[in-house]
Amino acid sequence: MIKPTCCQICESEKIISNAHIVDQSHYSMGIHKAVVYRNPHAMIFKDPIKANTTAYVCGECGHIEFRVNDPQKFYSQVIEARGR
């Protein structure tokens, strides 16, 4: 995974790497994930494809950038699901 070296907004080099944005809501699993559904129009059993994310936070302006931890695997799973 390519790690940002500067902020896309303010160009600061004060980047906090490997941060996690935690969801504390009642039905949450905790860590934010990227999700694509194999059956998005289904009422139930949407069959999600999930990928963990890592956040990078600018220590200057506070901009947050998310990255999927294993993008090649996530991409291949989504392409395979859409090919069905």
DSSP file (Angstrom, degrees, kcal/mol; ACC not computed):
  #  RESIDUE AA STRUCTURE BP1 BP2  ACC     N-H-->O    O-->H-N    N-H-->O    O-->H-N    TCO  KAPPA ALPHA  PHI   PSI    X-CA   Y-CA   Z-CA
    1    1 A M              0   0    0      0, 0.0     2,-0.5     0, 0.0    68,-0.0   0.000 360.0 360.0 360.0 131.1    0.0    0.0    0.0
    2    2 A I        -     0   0    0      1,-0.0     0, 0.0     0, 0.0     0, 0.0  -0.648 360.0-147.3 -78.4 125.7    1.4    3.4   -1.0
    3    3 A K        -     0   0    0     -2,-0.5     2,-0.1     1,-0.0    14,-0.0  -0.788  19.9-113.1 -96.0 134.6    1.5    5.7    2.0
    4    4 A P        -     0   0    0      0, 0.0     3,-0.1     0, 0.0    11,-0.1  -0.376  21.0-165.4 -65.5 142.1    0.9    9.4    1.5
    5    5 A T  S    S+     0   0    0      1,-0.2     2,-0.3    -2,-0.1    10,-0.2   0.618  73.0  17.4-101.6 -17.9    3.9   11.6    2.1
    6    6 A C  S    S-     0   0    0      8,-0.1    -1,-0.2     7,-0.0     7,-0.2  -0.983  89.4 -89.0-149.9 160.9    2.0   14.9    2.2
    7    7 A C     >  -     0   0    0      5,-2.6     4,-1.1    -2,-0.3    50,-0.0  -0.456  23.4-144.0 -71.7 136.1   -1.6   16.1    2.6
    8    8 A Q  T  4 S+     0   0    0     -2,-0.2    -1,-0.1     2,-0.1    57,-0.0   0.713  98.5  42.9 -71.0 -21.0   -3.7   16.5   -0.6
    9    9 A I  T  4 S+     0   0    0      3,-0.1    -1,-0.1     1,-0.0    -2,-0.0   0.927 133.8   9.5 -91.4 -56.1   -5.4   19.6    0.9
   10   10 A C  T  4 S-     0   0    0      2,-0.1    -2,-0.1    53,-0.0    -1,-0.0   0.475  89.6-126.6-109.3  -3.5   -2.7   21.7    2.5
   11   11 A E     <  +     0   0    0     -4,-1.1    -3,-0.1     1,-0.2     2,-0.1   0.619  53.8 154.9  66.7  15.9    0.5   19.9    1.3
   12   12 A S        -     0   0    0      1,-0.1    -5,-2.6     2,-0.1    -1,-0.2  -0.407  44.4-145.0 -68.4 149.1    1.8   19.5    4.9
   13   13 A E  S    S+     0   0    0     -7,-0.2     2,-1.8     1,-0.1    -1,-0.1   0.285  71.1 109.3 -95.9   8.0    4.2   16.6    5.6
   14   14 A K        +     0   0    0      2,-0.0    45,-4.5    -7,-0.0     2,-0.5  -0.551  47.7 163.1 -84.5  74.1    2.7   16.1    9.1
   15   15 A I  E     -A   58   0A   0     -2,-1.8     2,-0.7    43,-0.2    43,-0.2  -0.839  32.8-150.5-101.7 127.2    1.0   12.8    8.2
   16   16 A I  E     -A   57   0A   0     41,-3.3    41,-2.1    -2,-0.5     3,-0.4  -0.871  25.5-152.7 -94.5 112.7   -0.2   10.5   11.0
   17   17 A S  E     +     0   0A   0     -2,-0.7    39,-0.1     1,-0.2    38,-0.0  -0.454  61.5  16.8 -88.9 157.8    0.0    7.0    9.5
   18   18 A N  E    S+     0   0A   0      1,-0.2     2,-0.2    -2,-0.1    -1,-0.2   0.801  76.8 159.7  55.8  38.1   -2.0    3.9   10.3
   19   19 A A  E     -A   55   0A   0     36,-2.6    36,-3.3    -3,-0.4     2,-0.4  -0.574  28.3-146.6 -83.0 154.2   -4.8    5.6   12.2
   20   20 A H        -     0   0    0     -2,-0.2     2,-0.7    34,-0.2    34,-0.1  -0.989   5.1-144.0-124.3 132.0   -8.1    3.7   12.6
   21   21 A I        -     0   0    0     -2,-0.4    11,-1.5    32,-0.1     2,-0.5  -0.856  24.1-154.5 -94.4 114.4  -11.5    5.4   12.7
   22   22 A V  B     -C   31   0B   0     -2,-0.7     2,-0.6     9,-0.2     9,-0.2  -0.780   7.3-146.5 -99.9 129.4  -13.6    3.5   15.2
   23   23 A D        -     0   0    0      7,-4.3     7,-0.2    -2,-0.5    -2,-0.0  -0.846  13.9-176.6 -94.1 118.2  -17.4    3.4   15.0
   24   24 A Q        +     0   0    0     -2,-0.6    -1,-0.1     5,-0.1     7,-0.1   0.255  35.7 131.7 -99.1  10.9  -18.8    3.2   18.5
   25   25 A S  S >  S-     0   0    0      5,-0.1     3,-1.3     1,-0.1     5,-0.1  -0.110  71.9-100.0 -67.2 167.4  -22.4    2.9   17.5
   26   26 A H  T 3  S+     0   0    0      1,-0.3    -1,-0.1     3,-0.0    -3,-0.0   0.847 118.4  30.7 -57.5 -44.4  -24.8    0.2   18.9
   27   27 A Y  T 3  S+     0   0    0      3,-0.0    -1,-0.3     2,-0.0     2,-0.1   0.197  93.7 126.0-103.2  16.1  -24.7   -2.3   16.0
   28   28 A S    <   -     0   0    0     -3,-1.3     4,-0.1     1,-0.1     3,-0.1  -0.379  57.5-146.8 -79.4 151.8  -21.1   -1.6   14.8
   29   29 A M        -     0   0    0      2,-0.2     2,-0.7    -2,-0.1    -1,-0.1   0.495  49.6-118.5 -87.7  -7.9  -18.3   -4.1   14.3
   30   30 A G  S    S+     0   0    0     -7,-0.2    -7,-4.3    -5,-0.1     2,-0.3  -0.676  83.7  67.3 113.6 -79.7  -15.9   -1.3   15.4
   31   31 A I  B    S-C   22   0B   0     -2,-0.7    -9,-0.2    -9,-0.2    -2,-0.2  -0.583  84.9-110.2 -85.5 139.9  -13.5   -0.5   12.6
   32   32 A H        -     0   0    0    -11,-1.5    21,-1.1    -2,-0.3     2,-0.3  -0.399  38.6-171.1 -66.3 143.7  -14.6    1.1    9.4
   33   33 A K  E     -D   52   0C   0     19,-0.2     2,-0.4    -2,-0.1    19,-0.2  -0.943  27.3-118.6-132.7 153.9  -14.6   -1.1    6.3
   34   34 A A  E     -D   51   0C   0     17,-2.6    17,-2.0    -2,-0.3     2,-0.4  -0.817  39.8-168.6 -87.0 135.1  -15.0   -0.6    2.6
   35   35 A V  E     +D   50   0C   0     -2,-0.4     2,-0.4    15,-0.2    15,-0.2  -0.992  20.0 178.4-134.6 134.0  -18.0   -2.8    1.4
   36   36 A V  E     -D   49   0C   0     13,-2.1    13,-3.0    -2,-0.4     2,-0.4  -0.996  26.0-134.7-127.5 136.0  -19.4   -3.8   -2.0
   37   37 A Y  E     -D   48   0C   0     -2,-0.4    10,-0.2    11,-0.2     4,-0.1  -0.772   7.3-155.3 -96.7 133.6  -22.5   -6.0   -2.2
   38   38 A R  S    S+     0   0    0      9,-2.2     9,-0.2     8,-0.6    -1,-0.1   0.862 101.1  29.2 -68.0 -36.0  -22.6   -9.0   -4.6
   39   39 A N  S >  S+     0   0    0      7,-2.8     3,-1.5     1,-0.1    -1,-0.3  -0.647  73.6 166.3-123.0  72.5  -26.4   -8.8   -4.5
   40   40 A P  T 3  S+     0   0    0      0, 0.0    -1,-0.1     0, 0.0     6,-0.1   0.734  74.6  52.4 -65.4 -22.9  -27.1   -5.1   -3.9
   41   41 A H  T 3  S+     0   0    0      5,-0.1     2,-0.1    -4,-0.1     5,-0.1   0.491  83.6 110.8 -92.1  -2.8  -30.8   -5.3   -4.9
   42   42 A A    <   -     0   0    0     -3,-1.5     4,-0.1     1,-0.1     3,-0.1  -0.430  66.8-139.7 -70.5 144.5  -31.6   -8.2   -2.5
   43   43 A M  S    S+     0   0    0      1,-0.1     2,-0.3    -2,-0.1     3,-0.1   0.902  87.8   1.2 -70.0 -41.4  -33.8   -7.4    0.5
   44   44 A I  S    S+     0   0    0      1,-0.2    -1,-0.1    -3,-0.0    -3,-0.0  -0.866 119.3  44.2-135.9 170.9  -31.7   -9.6    2.7
   45   45 A F        +     0   0    0     -2,-0.3    -1,-0.2     1,-0.1    -2,-0.1   0.950  56.3 167.7  56.5  54.5  -28.5  -11.7    2.1
   46   46 A K        -     0   0    0     -3,-0.1    -7,-2.8    -4,-0.1    -8,-0.6   0.632  39.1-135.5 -72.6 -14.2  -26.8   -9.0    0.1
   47   47 A D        -     0   0    0     -9,-0.2    -9,-2.2   -10,-0.2    -8,-0.1   0.987  23.8-145.4  58.5  73.3  -23.5  -11.0    0.3
   48   48 A P  E     -D   37   0C   0      0, 0.0     2,-0.5     0, 0.0   -11,-0.2  -0.358  12.5-149.8 -73.4 146.2  -21.0   -8.3    1.2
   49   49 A I  E     -D   36   0C   0    -13,-3.0   -13,-2.1    -2,-0.1     2,-0.3  -0.980  28.4-167.4-107.6 122.8  -17.4   -8.1    0.1
   50   50 A K  E     -D   35   0C   0     -2,-0.5     2,-0.4   -15,-0.2   -15,-0.2  -0.850  18.0-175.0-120.4 149.7  -15.4   -6.3    2.8
   51   51 A A  E     -D   34   0C   0    -17,-2.0   -17,-2.6    -2,-0.3     2,-0.1  -0.995  27.2-121.5-139.3 134.5  -12.0   -4.8    3.2
   52   52 A N  E     -D   33   0C   0     -2,-0.4    17,-2.6   -19,-0.2    18,-0.3  -0.389  30.9-147.2 -68.6 151.4  -10.4   -3.3    6.2
   53   53 A T  E     - B   0  68A   0    -21,-1.1     2,-0.4    15,-0.2    15,-0.2  -0.864  10.3-154.3-121.8 157.1   -9.3    0.3    5.9
   54   54 A T  E     - B   0  67A   0     13,-2.6    13,-2.4    -2,-0.3     2,-0.4  -0.974  17.0-142.6-124.2 142.5   -6.4    2.4    7.4
   55   55 A A  E     -AB  19  66A   0    -36,-3.3   -36,-2.6    -2,-0.4     2,-0.4  -0.821   5.9-157.7-108.3 146.7   -6.7    6.1    7.8
   56   56 A Y  E     - B   0  65A   0      9,-2.5     9,-2.5    -2,-0.4     2,-0.4  -0.994  15.5-161.4-120.0 128.5   -4.0    8.8    7.3
   57   57 A V  E     -AB  16  64A   0    -41,-2.1   -41,-3.3    -2,-0.4     2,-0.5  -0.920  16.8-128.9-118.0 132.7   -4.6   12.0    9.1
   58   58 A C  E  >  -A   15   0A   0      5,-2.5     4,-1.1    -2,-0.4   -43,-0.2  -0.684  10.2-154.7 -78.9 125.5   -3.0   15.4    8.4
   59   59 A G  T  4 S+     0   0    0    -45,-4.5    -1,-0.1    -2,-0.5   -44,-0.1   0.495  90.9  48.0 -77.2  -3.9   -1.5   16.9   11.6
   60   60 A E  T  4 S+     0   0    0    -46,-0.4    -1,-0.1     3,-0.1   -45,-0.1   0.865 130.2   8.2 -99.9 -56.4   -1.9   20.4   10.1
   61   61 A C  T  4 S-     0   0    0      2,-0.1    -2,-0.1   -49,-0.0    -4,-0.0   0.570  93.3-118.7-108.4 -12.0   -5.4   20.7    8.7
   62   62 A G     <  +     0   0    0     -4,-1.1    -3,-0.1     1,-0.3     2,-0.0   0.506  51.8 161.3  88.8   3.6   -7.1   17.5    9.9
   63   63 A H        -     0   0    0     -6,-0.1    -5,-2.5     1,-0.1     2,-0.4  -0.343  26.2-150.1 -58.6 137.0   -7.8   16.0    6.4
   64   64 A I  E     -B   57   0A   0     -7,-0.2     2,-0.4    -9,-0.0    -7,-0.2  -0.943  12.4-171.2-115.4 133.9   -8.5   12.3    6.6
   65   65 A E  E     -B   56   0A   0     -9,-2.5    -9,-2.5    -2,-0.4     2,-0.3  -0.991  10.3-150.9-124.5 126.9   -7.7    9.9    3.8
   66   66 A F  E     -B   55   0A   0     -2,-0.4     2,-0.4   -11,-0.2   -11,-0.2  -0.745  11.1-172.1 -96.6 144.7   -8.8    6.2    3.9
   67   67 A R  E     -B   54   0A   0    -13,-2.4   -13,-2.6    -2,-0.3     2,-0.3  -0.996  26.1-121.7-132.3 139.8   -6.9    3.4    2.1
   68   68 A V  E     -B   53   0A   0     -2,-0.4   -15,-0.2   -15,-0.2   -16,-0.1  -0.649  22.5-136.3 -76.8 135.6   -8.1   -0.2    1.7
   69   69 A N  S    S+     0   0    0    -17,-2.6    -1,-0.1    -2,-0.3   -16,-0.1   0.860  95.7  21.9 -66.5 -38.2   -5.5   -2.5    3.3
   70   70 A D  S  > S+     0   0    0    -18,-0.3     4,-2.2     1,-0.1    -1,-0.3  -0.663  71.4 169.5-128.9  76.2   -5.3   -5.1    0.5
   71   71 A P  H  > S+     0   0    0      0, 0.0     4,-2.8     0, 0.0     5,-0.2   0.832  74.2  55.2 -63.0 -35.4   -6.6   -3.3   -2.7
   72   72 A Q  H  > S+     0   0    0      2,-0.2     4,-2.4     1,-0.2     5,-0.2   0.923 111.4  44.5 -64.3 -43.0   -5.6   -6.0   -5.2
   73   73 A K  H  > S+     0   0    0     -3,-0.2     4,-2.2     2,-0.2    -1,-0.2   0.929 114.8  48.4 -65.4 -45.6   -7.6   -8.7   -3.3
   74   74 A F  H  X S+     0   0    0     -4,-2.2     4,-2.1     1,-0.2    -2,-0.2   0.930 112.9  48.4 -60.6 -46.9  -10.6   -6.4   -2.8
   75   75 A Y  H  X S+     0   0    0     -4,-2.8     4,-2.7     1,-0.2     5,-0.2   0.923 111.2  49.1 -60.1 -47.1  -10.6   -5.4   -6.5
   76   76 A S  H  X S+     0   0    0     -4,-2.4     4,-2.3     1,-0.2    -1,-0.2   0.872 110.7  50.9 -64.8 -36.0  -10.4   -9.0   -7.7
   77   77 A Q  H  X S+     0   0    0     -4,-2.2     4,-2.1     2,-0.2    -1,-0.2   0.905 112.3  46.6 -65.8 -40.6  -13.2  -10.1   -5.4
   78   78 A V  H  X S+     0   0    0     -4,-2.1     4,-2.3     2,-0.2    -2,-0.2   0.921 113.2  48.3 -67.8 -43.9  -15.4   -7.3   -6.7
   79   79 A I  H  X S+     0   0    0     -4,-2.7     4,-1.1     1,-0.2    -2,-0.2   0.909 112.3  49.7 -63.2 -42.0  -14.6   -8.0  -10.4
   80   80 A E  H  < S+     0   0    0     -4,-2.3     4,-0.4    -5,-0.2     3,-0.4   0.915 111.4  49.0 -62.1 -43.1  -15.3  -11.7   -9.8
   81   81 A A  H >< S+     0   0    0     -4,-2.1     3,-0.9     1,-0.2    -2,-0.2   0.878 110.8  49.6 -65.8 -38.2  -18.6  -11.0   -8.2
   82   82 A R  H 3< S+     0   0    0     -4,-2.3    -1,-0.2     1,-0.2    -2,-0.2   0.681 102.0  64.1 -75.5 -16.9  -19.7   -8.6  -11.0
   83   83 A G  T 3<        0   0    0     -4,-1.1    -1,-0.2    -3,-0.4    -2,-0.2   0.586 360.0 360.0 -80.4 -10.7  -18.8  -11.2  -13.6
   84   84 A R    <         0   0    0     -3,-0.9    -1,-0.2    -4,-0.4    -2,-0.1   0.483 360.0 360.0 -76.2 360.0  -21.4  -13.6  -12.4
